[in-house]
């Protein structure tokens, strides 16, 4: 079982910034591709960003491209999501997710990630 623990959510005004963290205890973190997803009230969970196991490849949803940055530190068993220029429509519960599989392919679909954190609330006020 893989444990993922998110932190860093909160309330921020539009235009502000937040940094989410996801800790993954254990010695196999560097073997996982990692992702961030979010779910707003009454909406389906959606892809936000993903990063390869090495950190060399990153992918973003169009809605956050240029504003959010995903990163990871394999020495600290953690990944991060730096969110800048936040908008009210970014309000959601943000989830950290981990996936194993082919090293050459970084998944971006919800069902491609078997391991999930409990989520952290991000609220952006207008």
N, C-alpha and C positions, 0 to 999 in steps of 0.2 A: 504494500500500500504506500502511495506517495502522498505526503502531506504538503499542502501549500497554504501559506498564511499571508494574506494581504494586509497592508496597512497604508495609512497616508490619506485616506479620504477625508472629506469634510465639506464645509460650506465656504464658498468663495464668491466674490462679485464677478460679474461679467468682465472679461478682460484680464482677469487674474490668472494665477498659476497654482498648480498642485503637482506633487510628485508622489506617485504610488510606488510601493515596494511589494515584492512577493518573495518571501523566504521559503526555501525548499531544503529542509534538513536532509542530510544523507550524502553519501559519497558519489552518487550517480547523477548529480544535477547537470554536469557538463555533457551528458549523453542525451539530454532532452532538448527538443525544440520547444520553445515557449511562446505563449500567446496571451493577449489581453482581449477580453470580450466585455460587452456591457449590455444591460437590459434596463430600459426605461419602463415606467408603469404602463401596463396594458400593451406592451410591445414585445416582440420576440427578441431573444438574445441575438446580438450581432457582433461580428468581427470588428476589432479595432486595430490591432497590430500584432505582428508575429516576428520572431527572431530565431535564426538558426542556432544550433547547439554551440557553434563557435563564436557567434555574434557577427559573423561576416556578412550575413544577408538579413535584411529587414524588409517588412512589407506593411503597408498601411491601407486602411479604408480611405476612400476619397474624401470622406467627410472630415477626417482629422489630419490629412496630409499637409505638411508644412507647419502644423501647430503642435503635434504630439511627437515625441521621440521615445522609441523603445530601446532599452539597453540591458546588458547583463554583466555580472561580475562572477565568473565561475569560481574564483577563489573564495568568494563570500557566499556562494550558493544562493544567489539572489538575482532577480530581474527587476527592472524599473520601468515606469512610464512617466515621463516628464510631459505635463500637459500645460501648454501656454495658450494665451488668448482664448480662454475658456468662454463658451457661449451657454446660454440657458438650455439649449438643446443638447448639450453634453451631460445634462443631469441624468444620472442612472446609477445602478449598482454595477460596479466594475469587478470583473472576475479574472483571476489569474488561472492559466491552464497550462498543462504540460503534456507533451506527446513524444512517444518514441516511434521509431520507424526508419525509413530510408534516410540516410544522411543527406542525400541529394534533394530531398523534397521537404519543404517546410509547409505544413498544413495550415489552412485558413478556414476550414469548416468546423462548425461546432462539434459534429459527430466524429471528427478526427482526433479529438482531444479526450482521452479517457480519464484524466486527472484534473480536478478542479478545486479551487479554494472556496471559501465561504462567502466571499464578496465583500466589498467596501463601498459605502455610499458616497457619491460625489453629487453635491448640489450646487448649482450655479444660479445665483440670483441676478435678476435684471436691474 
